[in-house]
Amino acid sequence: MTFESKKDVLDWYEAQPSSVTPEFLSSINWHEVRQYPFDARLVPVLFYMRDVESLTDMYYRELRRTPTGRDPHISKFMARWGEEELVHGQLLDRFLNELGYETDERWYEGVRSSVGRFYKAHTYAITTLTNLVGRRFTGTHMIFGAINEMTTGQAYRRLMEKANHPVLTQILRAILREESLHTNFYSRVARLELERQPISQKLARFVIDHFWEPVGGSALGYVRSNYTIAQLFGDDEGRRVIDSAVSKRLNSFPGFSGVAAINRAAEKSIQAGKIIHQMEALSAVL
């Protein structure tokens, strides 16, 4: 399918049905969650993913202060995107509770309040800079979003494989279908923006090469993000997934041939996460 404008992409996106529907929710056998084993090492991963999903509305509010967020087609997409991501977080929280890790009813407020001042000051500065650059930054926003959705999707797939839990698999498959739609919207709009404005290509490539990092780290803490990435991608297969499903896919975007930033950032997180795991193991022995 050919897309000539952001409106074309939005029309396509709005024609796609949601996967996490009331019918889907009623089909989940929550009472079976504890009938299957679950690796305790993946529990912090689930908490991290839940928290990342719950912070998307914060990002949406920040983006609305920029020319990108004020674009009517992007804004309309992000309104649905934000709602779906919040539901994803709620689903993961419900699974954690059914698994035996009870959370406070106000857990969401706790996550929001835990976001550090550095992150807030950093995002404010970036937003201010973005407004100075104007619409030429839209390609950067969109490719950034595409990468985050690509890596998130692969993280869910890796979690599904590693956990091998039937109820979680059912939940993650539905989440993945919606994440795939998000990835496609970001990717298609990014391609349109980058193809039409060579200066946007250079700006986007510079930002990704120098500033991209795994989603959530600066807001929730690098210890948590590094641990998550090391658990999901810290083996040969995980590295192959990052390279083939994210980096090589990114190479096809205008101005992104040979990009290595994603592999580099992932490897940095993997090594840091392994150190965390080794220190925890050592302290348990001592």
C-alpha positions in Angstrom: 0.0 0.0 0.0 1.3 3.4 -1.0 1.0 6.4 1.4 1.3 9.9 0.0 0.5 11.9 3.2 0.1 11.6 6.9 -3.6 11.6 6.3 -3.3 8.4 4.3 -1.4 6.8 7.1 -3.9 8.0 9.7 -6.8 6.7 7.6 -5.1 3.3 7.4 -4.4 3.2 11.1 -8.0 4.2 12.1 -9.3 1.4 9.9 -7.4 -1.2 12.0 -9.3 -2.7 14.9 -8.0 -2.7 18.5 -7.0 -6.1 19.8 -7.6 -5.6 23.6 -11.3 -5.4 23.4 -13.9 -6.2 26.1 -14.4 -9.6 24.5 -10.7 -10.3 24.6 -10.5 -9.2 28.3 -13.4 -11.5 29.2 -11.6 -14.5 27.5 -8.5 -14.3 29.8 -8.5 -17.1 32.3 -7.0 -15.2 35.2 -7.6 -18.1 37.6 -5.1 -20.2 35.7 -2.1 -17.8 36.1 -0.7 -19.5 39.2 -1.1 -23.0 37.7 2.0 -22.5 35.6 5.6 -21.8 36.8 7.1 -18.4 36.2 10.8 -17.5 36.4 11.3 -15.0 39.2 14.1 -13.3 37.2 11.4 -12.1 34.8 9.2 -10.4 37.5 11.3 -7.2 37.5 11.0 -7.2 33.7 7.2 -7.3 33.9 7.2 -4.4 36.4 9.5 -2.4 34.2 7.4 -3.0 31.1 4.2 -2.1 33.1 5.8 1.1 34.2 7.1 2.1 30.8 3.6 1.6 29.3 2.0 3.7 32.1 4.3 6.7 31.3 3.2 7.1 27.7 0.7 9.8 28.5 3.5 11.9 30.0 5.4 11.7 26.7 2.2 12.5 24.8 1.7 15.7 26.9 5.3 16.7 26.3 4.9 16.1 22.5 1.7 18.2 22.4 3.8 21.2 23.3 5.7 20.9 20.0 4.9 21.3 16.3 4.9 17.5 15.9 2.3 17.1 18.6 0.1 19.9 17.2 0.0 18.2 13.8 -3.7 17.1 13.6 -3.0 13.7 12.1 -0.2 12.8 14.5 -2.2 14.1 17.5 -5.2 12.0 16.6 -3.0 8.9 16.3 -1.4 9.6 19.6 -4.7 10.0 21.4 -5.5 6.4 20.6 -1.9 5.2 21.0 -1.8 6.7 24.5 -5.0 5.0 25.6 -3.9 1.6 24.3 -0.5 1.8 26.0 -2.2 2.6 29.3 -4.4 -0.5 28.9 -1.3 -2.5 28.2 0.2 -1.4 31.5 -3.0 -2.2 33.4 -3.0 -5.7 31.8 0.5 -6.4 33.0 -0.3 -5.1 36.4 -3.3 -7.4 36.6 -1.1 -10.4 35.6 1.4 -9.5 38.3 -1.3 -9.4 40.9 -2.7 -12.7 39.8 0.8 -14.1 39.9 1.0 -13.2 43.5 2.8 -9.8 43.4 0.1 -7.6 44.8 0.3 -3.9 43.9 -1.3 -0.9 45.4 -4.5 0.4 43.7 -2.6 3.7 43.2 0.5 2.1 41.7 0.2 4.3 38.7 0.5 7.5 40.7 3.6 6.0 42.4 5.3 5.4 39.1 4.6 8.9 37.9 5.9 10.4 41.2 9.1 8.3 40.9 10.2 10.0 37.7 13.2 12.1 38.6 13.7 15.8 38.2 16.6 15.2 35.8 14.2 13.5 33.3 11.7 16.3 33.6 14.3 19.0 33.2 15.9 17.2 30.3 12.5 16.7 28.4 11.6 20.4 29.0 14.9 21.5 27.5 14.5 19.1 24.5 10.9 20.4 24.0 12.1 24.0 24.0 14.8 23.1 21.5 12.3 21.3 19.3 10.1 24.3 19.1 13.0 26.3 17.8 13.7 23.8 15.1 10.0 23.6 14.2 8.4 21.0 11.8 11.8 19.8 10.6 12.0 17.9 13.9 8.9 15.8 13.1 11.0 13.2 11.3 13.2 12.8 14.3 10.2 12.4 16.6 8.7 9.8 14.3 11.8 7.7 13.8 12.5 7.9 17.5 9.0 6.6 18.1 9.4 3.9 15.5 12.6 2.6 17.1 11.0 2.6 20.5 8.0 0.6 19.2 10.2 -1.8 17.3 12.4 -2.5 20.4 9.3 -2.8 22.6 7.7 -5.3 20.3 10.8 -7.4 20.2 11.1 -7.2 24.0 7.5 -8.6 24.3 8.3 -11.4 21.9 11.4 -12.3 23.9 9.5 -12.2 27.2 6.8 -14.4 25.7 9.4 -17.0 24.6 11.4 -16.9 27.9 8.3 -17.0 30.2 6.5 -19.7 28.2 3.4 -19.0 30.3 0.1 -19.6 28.4 -1.9 -16.8 30.0 0.9 -14.3 29.6 1.3 -15.4 26.0 -2.3 -14.7 25.3 -2.0 -11.2 26.8 1.2 -10.4 25.0 0.0 -11.6 21.6 -2.9 -9.1 21.8 -0.6 -6.3 23.0 1.8 -7.1 20.2 -0.8 -6.7 17.6 -1.5 -3.2 18.8 2.2 -2.4 19.1 2.7 -3.5 15.5 0.1 -1.0 14.4 1.9 1.7 16.4 5.2 0.7 14.8 3.7 1.0 11.3 2.2 4.4 11.9 5.5 5.8 13.3 7.5 4.2 10.6 5.4 5.3 7.7 5.1 8.9 8.8 8.9 8.9 9.6 9.6 7.7 6.0 7.4 10.4 4.5 9.1 13.2 6.6 12.6 12.0 5.9 12.1 11.5 2.2 10.8 15.0 1.7 13.3 16.9 3.8 17.0 16.1 3.5 17.7 18.4 6.5 15.3 16.2 8.5 17.4 13.2 7.6 20.6 14.7 8.9 18.9 16.0 12.1 17.2 12.6 12.8 20.4 10.6 12.1 22.4 12.9 14.4 19.9 12.6 17.2 19.7 8.8 17.0 23.4 8.4 16.7 24.2 10.5 19.7 21.1 10.4 22.0 19.0 7.3 21.5 18.9 5.0 24.4 16.5 2.1 25.4 13.1 3.4 26.3 12.3 4.2 29.9 15.9 4.3 31.3 16.1 8.0 32.0 12.6 8.1 33.5 12.6 4.8 35.6 16.3 4.4 36.2 19.1 2.8 34.3 19.5 0.0 36.7 16.0 -1.2 35.9 16.4 -0.7 32.1 19.8 -2.4 32.0 18.5 -5.4 34.0 15.5 -5.8 31.6 17.6 -5.6 28.5 20.2 -8.0 29.8 17.5 -10.5 30.7 15.7 -10.3 27.4 18.5 -9.7 24.9 21.7 -10.7 26.7 22.4 -13.9 24.8 23.4 -14.5 21.1 19.8 -14.9 20.0 18.8 -11.7 21.7 21.6 -9.7 20.0 20.6 -11.3 16.7 17.0 -10.1 17.2 18.1 -6.5 17.9 20.3 -6.5 14.8 17.9 -8.1 12.4 14.5 -6.9 13.6 15.5 -3.3 14.5 18.9 -2.1 13.1 18.6 -3.8 9.7 15.0 -2.6 9.4 16.2 0.9 10.3 18.8 0.8 7.6 16.1 1.1 5.0 15.0 4.5 6.1 16.3 7.6 4.3 19.6 8.7 5.8 20.0 5.7 8.1 22.2 3.4 6.1 24.7 1.7 8.3 23.2 2.9 11.5 24.8 1.2 14.5 23.4 3.2 17.4 20.8 0.7 18.4 23.2 -2.3 18.6 25.7 -0.1 20.5 23.2 1.1 23.1 21.7 -2.4 23.6 25.2 -3.9 24.1 26.0 -1.2 26.6 22.8 -2.0 28.6 23.5 -5.7 28.3 26.9 -5.4 29.8 25.7 -3.1 32.6 22.8 -5.4 33.3 25.1 -8.4 33.6 27.2 -6.6 36.2 24.0 -5.9 38.2 23.1 -9.6 38.1 26.6 -10.7 39.1 26.6 -8.3 42.1 23.2 -9.5 43.2 24.4 -13.1 43.0 27.5 -12.3 45.0 25.6 -10.5 47.7 23.2 -13.5 48.0 26.2 -15.8 48.6 27.8 -13.5 51.1 
